């Protein structure tokens, strides 16, 4: 990682991880926006791009609900040590 993740980025990673664990699939961008209290899908896209660049999550292009928290992301939110 080039920089430490911000509080908001960690909040996003935790949200994706918990949602996926609870439901068996990742949240949509619209659901992420609603849960984060953000009106703009562009803002969520920017936030997701930031956590992708930091290696905290990945997404398969052109595939719905493909957000996945990486091992580095799980470490960052304290799920694994």
N, C-alpha and C positions, 0 to 999 in steps of 0.2 A: 504494500500500500504506500502511495506517495504521501498521504496525510492521514491523520487520525479521523475517523468518522465523527460527524457532529451528533449532538443529542438527537436532533430530528431524523437524521439518517439511521441511527440505531433504533429509534422508535419505529421507523418504516420497516427495517429488517425484522424486528420483533413482531410487528403486526403480520407480516407475510408468513413468518415461521409459525406463529400461533394459529393463524387462520388455516394454513395448510394442514397442520397437525390435527386440528379440530374437525375439518371438513373433508380431508383426503384429496383436496385439490387446491390450487392457488387462487387467490382473489383476482377479479378482473381489475383493470385500471380504474374503472368507474367506482367499484366497491372500495378500492384503496383510497380514492379521493374522498369518498363519503366518510370513511372511518378516520381519515386524517383531518377532516374538517376543511378540505381544500375544494374550492369551487371549480378550479381550472384543471382540465386533464393535461394541459401543457405543463403546468407546474409539477404534476405527478410524474410526467415523462422525464422532466429535468431531474427530479429527485431520484428516480429509478436509474437514470443514466449515471448519476453520481455514485450510487452504490455499486453499479456494474463496474465502473472504472476502478473502484477501490477493492474489487474482488469479493464483495460481500454477498452478491447474488448474481444469478445468470438468468437469461431468458432465451428460449428458442424462437428465432424470427418466424413470423407468419404462422404462429401456433397460439391458439387461445389458452389462457390460464397456464402459461408455461414458466411463471416466475418460480425460482428455486433458490433457497438460501444455501450458500456454499458452506463448506467446513469453516472457512475463515469468518464468515458471517455468524455462524453458530458460536464460534469462540468469542467474537466481539460482543454478543449479547449474553454470554455466560452459560449457554446451553451445554457446551463441552469445554473441558479444560485443556 
